[in-house]
Every structure is written in C-alpha cells, then in structure tokens.
Amino acid sequence: MTLAVRYTAARTLTTAPAETLSPGPGEVELAPAYVGICGTDLHIFHGDMDARVRMPAVAASAPATPSPPD
C-alpha cells in the first residue's frame, strides 16, 4: 500500500492510502528513494497559503533518487 502525506490544516499533516495508477504508454514508474519539501510546501504547512490550496493537499513534491554509480 502506498501512503501519501497530506496537508489538512495549518501545521497539520496526516498520512492516508493513496491511489496508484499503472504507467500508460510512453510513461514510466519511478520509485524515489527520498522525497523532500520545497519552500512553497513550508509556506503551505504554516498555513500561509490556505486561500490558494485545496485540501487535502499532497506534500513532499520534490522527489529525489540516488545517482547511478559511475
């Protein structure tokens, strides 16, 4: 089961099952090793952007994967 971190209110994050879709033609599925948050995500978390964000919003929008070895 895949879980998503969701912003539900100022300074409130929850986890919930997330729908996963199989890749379609010309698409690939990634398995990020780590995810991070950007400055916008921090503003959302602090409640500064509630007028612009539809809740629940999925956080951690910056996936990162290790570089392949040389």
N, C-alpha and C positions, 0 to 999 in steps of 0.2 A: 504494500500500500504506500502510495506517495502522500506526503503531508505538505501542506503549504502553510507558511507563516502569514497571518492576515492581520492587518491593522483594523481594529474595530471601534476605537475611540482614542482620544488623546492619551498618550503614554500607555496604551493597552495593545498588546499583541497576543494572539491566540494561534493555536495550530488546529487544522482541520483536514480531513481527507480531501485530496484534490483529484479532479478528473484528469486522466491522462489519455491522450489520443495516439494512435499509431501513426507513424510518418506516412504521408501520402507520396505520390510520385514526385521525384525530384527533391524530396526532403530527407533529412537525416535526424536521428535522435541523439541528443548529447547527454552525457552523464557527468555533470560538473562535479569536480572533487570538492570545491569550496564555493560559497557564494558570499557576497558582501553587500553592503548598503552604501548608497551614494548620499551626497549632501541633500538632495531632494527628499530621499527617504527619511533622513533625520528631521527635516522640517515637517514632513507628514507625521512622524511619530510624536513630535512635540505638540501637534495639534494646530500648527500654523497654517495649514492648507485645507482645513476641513470643508471650506466652501467650494473647493475645486476637486475634491477626491470623493468618489463614490465608494461607500463602504459596504462590505468588507473589501479592502484593497490588499493585494498580494505584495508583500515586502520582498526585500533581497533581490533587487532587479539587476545586480551586477555579477553574473556567473564568471567563474574563473576555473580554468583547468591547468594542470601542470603542463609544462612544455615537454615535448618528447625529447628523449636523450639524444645527444649529438652522435 
